[in-house]
Amino acid sequence: MTPDPKRLHPKKGKHKCNSNSCMRVVTVKGDICPSCQIKMATKKPIQKKEPKPKQIELFEKPKKTKSQIDLDKNKRLFDETLIEFQRLRRLQESDENGYCKCVNGEIMKWNAYGKYYNEQCHSGHYFSAGKCRNTAFVSMNVHPQNGAKNMTMGDGFVADEYKSYLIKRYGKEAFESLEIQARIPKRWSNFELTQMRKEYNRQYLELLKEKGF
C-alpha cells in the first residue's frame, strides 16, 4: 500500500501532526502535537439552534359563512371586470399611434407601464369605483390618467383638475347627472359582472385589431 505523502515527514522517525492544516512534527505516527491538543481542549462545542416553538392559536379562525363566500366571489368578479373595462377605456381614448391625452394634459402611451406611478398610464375614476359602484363602468367617469395623479385623487387640486376636465369636455349638466348617478347605491350580480367582463374583453380585442396595435 502506497503511504500518504502528506502524512510523512522528510526527517527519519518524524511524522506530521495528525490534525488538519497543521505542519508540526510528532514522534509517534498518528499523534497530535501539544498545540493542537490545547486548541481541541479549549474549543467551544457547536451548539445546535433549537427550533422555535410553534405558536399555539388560542382561538380558531371562524369558518366563512355562505354569504361571506358569495361576497368574496362577487368582489373578485367586480375587480376582474373593472380591469377589463379600464383597459378598454385606455384603448378607446388612444389615437392611431397608440397615444392618449390624460386628464392632466399629459400625453402617454395607452399601455404605458413602468416601475414608478408617474411612468404608468392608468384609467382613473373621478367617482371612486369602490365607493360609487353605480358609476364604476360609466365611460364618462373613467379616462386615461397619469398613475401618480390617479393615486393622489384625495388631493383637492388633482380632483378639481379632473372635475374641470369633465365639465369642459361633457358640459356642466352631464357632470351633474353623473354626480347624481354616483350617489345611487348599486350591487352588481355575479351574472351581470361575468357577462360585462366578456363583452368588454370582446370589444377590446376587436378594437385592438381595428387599430392594428
C-alpha atoms as a printed R data frame, in Angstrom:
    type eleno elety resid chain resno       x      y       z
1   ATOM     1    CA   MET     A     1   0.000  0.000   0.000
2   ATOM     2    CA   THR     A     2   1.434  3.394  -1.025
3   ATOM     3    CA   PRO     A     3   1.843  5.694   2.016
4   ATOM     4    CA   ASP     A     4   0.173  9.078   2.014
5   ATOM     5    CA   PRO     A     5   2.915 11.638   1.178
6   ATOM     6    CA   LYS     A     6   1.038 14.324   3.133
7   ATOM     7    CA   ARG     A     7   1.405 12.322   6.344
8   ATOM     8    CA   LEU     A     8   5.182 11.685   6.020
9   ATOM     9    CA   HIS     A     9   7.992 13.959   7.073
10  ATOM    10    CA   PRO     A    10  11.435 14.043   5.395
11  ATOM    11    CA   LYS     A    11  13.232 13.534   8.744
12  ATOM    12    CA   LYS     A    12  13.536  9.904   9.807
13  ATOM    13    CA   GLY     A    13  11.385  8.989  12.763
14  ATOM    14    CA   LYS     A    14   9.341 12.176  12.479
15  ATOM    15    CA   HIS     A    15   5.697 12.336  11.414
16  ATOM    16    CA   LYS     A    16   3.308 15.121  10.557
17  ATOM    17    CA   CYS     A    17   0.754 16.165  13.173
18  ATOM    18    CA   ASN     A    18  -2.486 14.265  12.609
19  ATOM    19    CA   SER     A    19  -4.510 17.468  12.949
20  ATOM    20    CA   ASN     A    20  -5.687 19.007   9.679
21  ATOM    21    CA   SER     A    21  -3.786 22.053   8.353
22  ATOM    22    CA   CYS     A    22  -1.008 21.652  10.967
23  ATOM    23    CA   MET     A    23   2.582 21.322   9.731
24  ATOM    24    CA   ARG     A    24   4.253 20.492  13.103
25  ATOM    25    CA   VAL     A    25   6.002 17.185  13.600
26  ATOM    26    CA   VAL     A    26   5.436 14.462  16.202
27  ATOM    27    CA   THR     A    27   7.429 11.371  17.087
28  ATOM    28    CA   VAL     A    28   4.538  8.908  17.055
29  ATOM    29    CA   LYS     A    29   2.621  8.333  13.843
30  ATOM    30    CA   GLY     A    30  -0.995  9.458  14.075
31  ATOM    31    CA   ASP     A    31  -0.322 11.570  17.176
32  ATOM    32    CA   ILE     A    32  -1.363 15.240  17.640
33  ATOM    33    CA   CYS     A    33   1.063 17.956  18.617
34  ATOM    34    CA   PRO     A    34   0.687 19.734  22.021
35  ATOM    35    CA   SER     A    35  -0.524 22.988  20.427
36  ATOM    36    CA   CYS     A    36  -3.352 21.222  18.609
37  ATOM    37    CA   GLN     A    37  -4.229 19.289  21.788
38  ATOM    38    CA   ILE     A    38  -4.653 22.589  23.657
39  ATOM    39    CA   LYS     A    39  -6.798 24.018  20.846
40  ATOM    40    CA   MET     A    40  -9.026 20.959  20.819
41  ATOM    41    CA   ALA     A    41  -9.409 21.047  24.586
42  ATOM    42    CA   THR     A    42 -10.380 24.722  24.656
43  ATOM    43    CA   LYS     A    43 -12.549 24.646  21.555
44  ATOM    44    CA   LYS     A    44 -16.183 25.501  22.281
45  ATOM    45    CA   PRO     A    45 -18.662 22.869  21.181
46  ATOM    46    CA   ILE     A    46 -21.003 23.865  18.370
47  ATOM    47    CA   GLN     A    47 -24.417 24.496  19.806
48  ATOM    48    CA   LYS     A    48 -27.320 23.436  17.670
49  ATOM    49    CA   LYS     A    49 -30.058 26.002  17.295
50  ATOM    50    CA   GLU     A    50 -33.195 24.865  18.945
51  ATOM    51    CA   PRO     A    51 -36.252 25.078  16.693
52  ATOM    52    CA   LYS     A    52 -38.624 27.897  17.516
53  ATOM    53    CA   PRO     A    53 -41.684 26.669  19.339
54  ATOM    54    CA   LYS     A    54 -44.809 26.705  17.233
55  ATOM    55    CA   GLN     A    55 -47.256 29.403  18.136
56  ATOM    56    CA   ILE     A    56 -50.391 27.999  19.573
57  ATOM    57    CA   GLU     A    57 -53.515 29.695  18.306
58  ATOM    58    CA   LEU     A    58 -55.709 30.483  21.258
59  ATOM    59    CA   PHE     A    59 -58.756 30.953  19.105
60  ATOM    60    CA   GLU     A    60 -59.660 29.050  15.981
61  ATOM    61    CA   LYS     A    61 -60.312 31.102  12.889
62  ATOM    62    CA   PRO     A    62 -64.035 31.138  12.266
63  ATOM    63    CA   LYS     A    63 -65.112 29.449   9.061
64  ATOM    64    CA   LYS     A    64 -66.593 31.686   6.415
65  ATOM    65    CA   THR     A    65 -70.330 31.561   6.018
66  ATOM    66    CA   LYS     A    66 -72.010 31.050   2.647
67  ATOM    67    CA   SER     A    67 -72.880 34.757   2.460
68  ATOM    68    CA   GLN     A    68 -69.221 35.718   3.088
69  ATOM    69    CA   ILE     A    69 -68.030 33.301   0.399
70  ATOM    70    CA   ASP     A    70 -70.571 34.742  -2.051
71  ATOM    71    CA   LEU     A    71 -69.472 38.270  -1.141
72  ATOM    72    CA   ASP     A    72 -65.802 37.401  -1.779
73  ATOM    73    CA   LYS     A    73 -66.694 35.895  -5.153
74  ATOM    74    CA   ASN     A    74 -68.696 38.989  -6.102
75  ATOM    75    CA   LYS     A    75 -65.783 41.253  -5.163
76  ATOM    76    CA   ARG     A    76 -63.365 39.139  -7.215
77  ATOM    77    CA   LEU     A    77 -65.643 39.274 -10.268
78  ATOM    78    CA   PHE     A    78 -66.081 43.033  -9.819
79  ATOM    79    CA   ASP     A    79 -62.310 43.597  -9.740
80  ATOM    80    CA   GLU     A    80 -61.751 41.393 -12.817
81  ATOM    81    CA   THR     A    81 -64.496 43.176 -14.762
82  ATOM    82    CA   LEU     A    82 -63.113 46.550 -13.738
83  ATOM    83    CA   ILE     A    83 -59.663 45.646 -15.081
84  ATOM    84    CA   GLU     A    84 -61.176 44.703 -18.447
85  ATOM    85    CA   PHE     A    85 -63.190 47.930 -18.587
86  ATOM    86    CA   GLN     A    86 -60.246 50.152 -17.641
87  ATOM    87    CA   ARG     A    87 -58.054 48.557 -20.286
88  ATOM    88    CA   LEU     A    88 -60.799 49.101 -22.882
89  ATOM    89    CA   ARG     A    89 -61.193 52.770 -21.908
90  ATOM    90    CA   ARG     A    90 -57.493 53.494 -22.357
91  ATOM    91    CA   LEU     A    91 -57.565 51.891 -25.780
92  ATOM    92    CA   GLN     A    92 -60.726 53.779 -26.747
93  ATOM    93    CA   GLU     A    93 -59.117 57.105 -25.842
94  ATOM    94    CA   SER     A    94 -55.901 56.406 -27.769
95  ATOM    95    CA   ASP     A    95 -55.135 57.776 -31.238
96  ATOM    96    CA   GLU     A    96 -53.911 55.889 -34.322
97  ATOM    97    CA   ASN     A    97 -50.378 55.819 -32.863
98  ATOM    98    CA   GLY     A    98 -51.464 54.413 -29.502
99  ATOM    99    CA   TYR     A    99 -51.094 57.632 -27.531
100 ATOM   100    CA   CYS     A   100 -53.800 59.171 -25.384
101 ATOM   101    CA   LYS     A   101 -54.211 62.519 -23.709
102 ATOM   102    CA   CYS     A   102 -54.517 62.181 -19.951
103 ATOM   103    CA   VAL     A   103 -56.860 64.207 -17.767
104 ATOM   104    CA   ASN     A   104 -53.999 66.490 -16.701
105 ATOM   105    CA   GLY     A   105 -52.990 67.084 -20.337
106 ATOM   106    CA   GLU     A   106 -50.023 64.701 -20.394
107 ATOM   107    CA   ILE     A   107 -49.551 62.518 -23.484
108 ATOM   108    CA   MET     A   108 -48.850 58.866 -22.664
109 ATOM   109    CA   LYS     A   109 -48.876 55.518 -24.419
110 ATOM   110    CA   TRP     A   110 -52.196 53.815 -23.712
111 ATOM   111    CA   ASN     A   111 -50.455 50.759 -22.237
112 ATOM   112    CA   ALA     A   112 -47.507 52.562 -20.621
113 ATOM   113    CA   TYR     A   113 -46.239 50.657 -17.609
114 ATOM   114    CA   GLY     A   114 -43.113 51.451 -15.612
115 ATOM   115    CA   LYS     A   115 -41.612 50.894 -12.192
116 ATOM   116    CA   TYR     A   116 -42.989 54.160 -10.819
117 ATOM   117    CA   TYR     A   117 -46.537 55.508 -10.894
118 ATOM   118    CA   ASN     A   118 -45.594 58.578 -12.923
119 ATOM   119    CA   GLU     A   119 -44.414 56.220 -15.691
120 ATOM   120    CA   GLN     A   120 -47.742 54.367 -15.817
121 ATOM   121    CA   CYS     A   121 -50.926 55.161 -17.693
122 ATOM   122    CA   HIS     A   122 -53.954 54.390 -15.507
123 ATOM   123    CA   SER     A   123 -57.692 54.505 -16.120
124 ATOM   124    CA   GLY     A   124 -58.646 56.940 -13.393
125 ATOM   125    CA   HIS     A   125 -62.156 57.214 -11.942
126 ATOM   126    CA   TYR     A   126 -63.427 60.621 -10.881
127 ATOM   127    CA   PHE     A   127 -66.014 58.968  -8.637
128 ATOM   128    CA   SER     A   128 -64.244 56.092  -6.880
129 ATOM   129    CA   ALA     A   129 -65.099 52.633  -8.239
130 ATOM   130    CA   GLY     A   130 -65.019 51.167  -4.745
131 ATOM   131    CA   LYS     A   131 -67.359 53.725  -3.155
132 ATOM   132    CA   CYS     A   132 -69.575 54.565  -6.147
133 ATOM   133    CA   ARG     A   133 -70.179 51.275  -7.906
134 ATOM   134    CA   ASN     A   134 -73.073 52.618  -9.917
135 ATOM   135    CA   THR     A   135 -70.652 54.728 -11.986
136 ATOM   136    CA   ALA     A   136 -67.752 52.264 -11.957
137 ATOM   137    CA   PHE     A   137 -68.453 51.207 -15.554
138 ATOM   138    CA   VAL     A   138 -69.619 54.567 -16.934
139 ATOM   139    CA   SER     A   139 -67.266 55.756 -19.684
140 ATOM   140    CA   MET     A   140 -67.646 59.416 -18.743
141 ATOM   141    CA   ASN     A   141 -66.306 58.618 -15.272
142 ATOM   142    CA   VAL     A   142 -63.168 56.813 -16.498
143 ATOM   143    CA   HIS     A   143 -60.328 58.402 -18.501
144 ATOM   144    CA   PRO     A   144 -56.583 57.907 -19.038
145 ATOM   145    CA   GLN     A   145 -54.655 59.434 -16.179
146 ATOM   146    CA   ASN     A   146 -51.049 59.611 -15.076
147 ATOM   147    CA   GLY     A   147 -50.546 56.913 -12.435
148 ATOM   148    CA   ALA     A   148 -49.132 59.340  -9.880
149 ATOM   149    CA   LYS     A   149 -52.177 61.602 -10.285
150 ATOM   150    CA   ASN     A   150 -54.567 58.666 -10.029
151 ATOM   151    CA   MET     A   151 -53.015 57.537  -6.756
152 ATOM   152    CA   THR     A   152 -53.429 61.028  -5.257
153 ATOM   153    CA   MET     A   153 -57.071 61.674  -6.144
154 ATOM   154    CA   GLY     A   154 -57.629 62.515  -2.477
155 ATOM   155    CA   ASP     A   155 -55.696 65.707  -3.100
156 ATOM   156    CA   GLY     A   156 -58.146 68.550  -3.727
157 ATOM   157    CA   PHE     A   157 -56.091 70.003  -6.567
158 ATOM   158    CA   VAL     A   158 -55.996 66.715  -8.506
159 ATOM   159    CA   ALA     A   159 -59.733 66.136  -8.035
160 ATOM   160    CA   ASP     A   160 -60.556 69.708  -9.126
161 ATOM   161    CA   GLU     A   161 -58.357 69.236 -12.185
162 ATOM   162    CA   TYR     A   162 -60.343 66.107 -13.138
163 ATOM   163    CA   LYS     A   163 -63.666 67.871 -12.494
164 ATOM   164    CA   SER     A   164 -62.694 70.796 -14.724
165 ATOM   165    CA   TYR     A   165 -61.726 68.339 -17.460
166 ATOM   166    CA   LEU     A   166 -65.116 66.592 -17.301
167 ATOM   167    CA   ILE     A   167 -67.128 69.834 -17.349
168 ATOM   168    CA   LYS     A   168 -65.078 71.215 -20.230
169 ATOM   169    CA   ARG     A   169 -65.456 68.016 -22.277
170 ATOM   170    CA   TYR     A   170 -69.036 66.954 -21.478
171 ATOM   171    CA   GLY     A   171 -70.700 70.065 -20.064
172 ATOM   172    CA   LYS     A   172 -71.921 71.028 -16.606
173 ATOM   173    CA   GLU     A   173 -75.333 69.317 -16.929
174 ATOM   174    CA   ALA     A   174 -73.768 65.983 -17.886
175 ATOM   175    CA   PHE     A   175 -71.403 66.232 -14.935
176 ATOM   176    CA   GLU     A   176 -74.241 66.959 -12.506
177 ATOM   177    CA   SER     A   177 -76.173 63.985 -13.905
178 ATOM   178    CA   LEU     A   178 -73.113 61.778 -13.361
179 ATOM   179    CA   GLU     A   179 -72.807 63.105  -9.813
180 ATOM   180    CA   ILE     A   180 -76.438 62.147  -9.040
181 ATOM   181    CA   GLN     A   181 -75.922 58.683 -10.527
182 ATOM   182    CA   ALA     A   182 -72.802 58.157  -8.384
183 ATOM   183    CA   ARG     A   183 -74.832 58.685  -5.195
184 ATOM   184    CA   ILE     A   184 -77.284 55.873  -6.014
185 ATOM   185    CA   PRO     A   185 -76.201 52.559  -4.409
186 ATOM   186    CA   LYS     A   186 -75.633 49.633  -6.756
187 ATOM   187    CA   ARG     A   187 -74.867 45.949  -6.268
188 ATOM   188    CA   TRP     A   188 -73.804 44.154  -9.421
189 ATOM   189    CA   SER     A   189 -74.805 40.486  -9.542
190 ATOM   190    CA   ASN     A   190 -72.297 37.761 -10.402
191 ATOM   191    CA   PHE     A   191 -74.137 37.070 -13.658
192 ATOM   192    CA   GLU     A   192 -74.042 40.748 -14.679
193 ATOM   193    CA   LEU     A   193 -70.344 41.039 -13.935
194 ATOM   194    CA   THR     A   194 -69.496 37.850 -15.830
195 ATOM   195    CA   GLN     A   195 -71.387 38.974 -18.929
196 ATOM   196    CA   MET     A   196 -69.948 42.501 -18.762
197 ATOM   197    CA   ARG     A   197 -66.415 41.189 -18.471
198 ATOM   198    CA   LYS     A   198 -66.886 39.018 -21.573
199 ATOM   199    CA   GLU     A   199 -68.345 41.953 -23.508
200 ATOM   200    CA   TYR     A   200 -65.537 44.330 -22.516
201 ATOM   201    CA   ASN     A   201 -62.949 41.750 -23.497
202 ATOM   202    CA   ARG     A   202 -64.675 41.216 -26.861
203 ATOM   203    CA   GLN     A   203 -64.741 44.962 -27.551
204 ATOM   204    CA   TYR     A   204 -61.103 45.282 -26.518
205 ATOM   205    CA   LEU     A   205 -59.885 42.546 -28.865
206 ATOM   206    CA   GLU     A   206 -61.994 43.918 -31.715
207 ATOM   207    CA   LEU     A   207 -60.714 47.487 -31.237
208 ATOM   208    CA   LEU     A   208 -57.130 46.274 -30.816
209 ATOM   209    CA   LYS     A   209 -57.327 44.545 -34.183
210 ATOM   210    CA   GLU     A   210 -59.020 47.533 -35.792
211 ATOM   211    CA   LYS     A   211 -56.294 49.938 -34.628
212 ATOM   212    CA   GLY     A   212 -53.565 47.462 -35.542
213 ATOM   213    CA   PHE     A   213 -51.678 47.628 -32.242
